């Protein structure tokens, strides 16, 4: 089971509208439960975001780093970390 830190949970709560039309969580606890249920992951670099999508069968070969970072499933965290949530 993933451990999501407070920054990760707050970022998801604040920016969940980039992926979902309606809020899926309103509290830190709901955010954590949702992220665990959908098996969200935290990776340490944009390169790892690209690898994650490639391993999932998504064609990202023609996507620039900026396009990848702007994908609705990708939430930027501090320190070049990223939360990936598949909706």
C-alpha positions as CSV (number, residue, x, y, z in Angstrom):
1,X,0.0,0.0,0.0
2,X,1.3,3.5,-0.9
3,X,2.0,6.1,1.8
4,X,0.9,9.5,0.5
5,X,2.4,12.4,2.4
6,X,0.4,15.5,3.2
7,X,1.8,17.5,0.3
8,X,0.7,14.8,-2.1
9,X,-2.8,14.7,-0.6
10,X,-3.2,18.5,-0.6
11,X,-2.0,18.8,-4.2
12,X,-4.5,16.2,-5.3
13,X,-7.3,17.8,-3.4
14,X,-6.5,21.2,-4.9
15,X,-6.0,20.0,-8.4
16,X,-8.3,17.1,-8.8
17,X,-10.4,19.1,-11.2
18,X,-7.7,18.7,-13.9
19,X,-8.7,15.0,-14.1
20,X,-12.3,14.8,-12.9
21,X,-15.3,16.8,-13.7
22,X,-16.6,16.7,-10.1
23,X,-14.6,16.4,-6.9
24,X,-13.9,12.8,-5.8
25,X,-12.5,13.8,-2.4
26,X,-13.1,16.6,0.1
27,X,-10.8,15.7,3.0
28,X,-7.3,14.4,3.4
29,X,-8.7,11.1,4.5
30,X,-11.0,10.8,1.4
31,X,-8.1,11.8,-0.9
32,X,-5.8,9.1,0.6
33,X,-8.5,6.4,0.3
34,X,-9.2,7.4,-3.3
35,X,-5.5,7.4,-4.2
36,X,-5.1,4.0,-2.6
37,X,-8.2,2.6,-4.4
38,X,-7.0,3.7,-7.8
39,X,-3.4,2.6,-7.1
40,X,-1.9,6.1,-7.7
41,X,1.9,6.2,-7.7
42,X,4.5,8.8,-6.8
43,X,7.6,8.9,-9.0
44,X,10.9,10.7,-8.6
45,X,11.3,12.3,-12.0
46,X,9.6,13.1,-15.3
47,X,11.7,10.3,-16.8
48,X,9.9,7.9,-14.4
49,X,6.6,9.4,-15.5
50,X,7.4,8.6,-19.1
51,X,8.6,5.0,-18.1
52,X,5.3,4.5,-16.1
53,X,3.2,5.4,-19.1
54,X,5.3,3.3,-21.5
55,X,5.0,0.3,-19.1
56,X,1.2,0.9,-19.0
57,X,1.1,0.7,-22.8
58,X,0.6,4.4,-23.5
59,X,2.4,5.8,-26.5
60,X,4.3,8.7,-25.2
61,X,7.1,8.7,-27.8
62,X,5.9,11.8,-29.6
63,X,5.1,13.7,-26.4
64,X,7.5,16.4,-25.2
65,X,8.4,16.6,-21.5
66,X,6.1,19.7,-21.2
67,X,3.2,17.8,-22.8
68,X,3.8,14.8,-20.5
69,X,3.9,17.1,-17.4
70,X,0.7,18.7,-18.5
71,X,-1.2,15.4,-18.9
72,X,-4.3,15.4,-16.8
73,X,-3.2,12.3,-14.9
74,X,0.1,13.9,-13.8
75,X,0.3,16.1,-10.7
76,X,3.6,17.9,-10.1
77,X,4.9,17.9,-6.5
78,X,8.0,19.6,-5.1
79,X,11.5,18.3,-5.7
80,X,10.8,17.0,-9.2
81,X,8.4,14.4,-7.9
82,X,5.1,13.5,-9.6
83,X,1.8,11.9,-8.5
84,X,0.2,9.8,-11.3
85,X,-3.5,9.1,-10.9
86,X,-5.3,7.1,-13.5
87,X,-9.0,8.1,-13.6
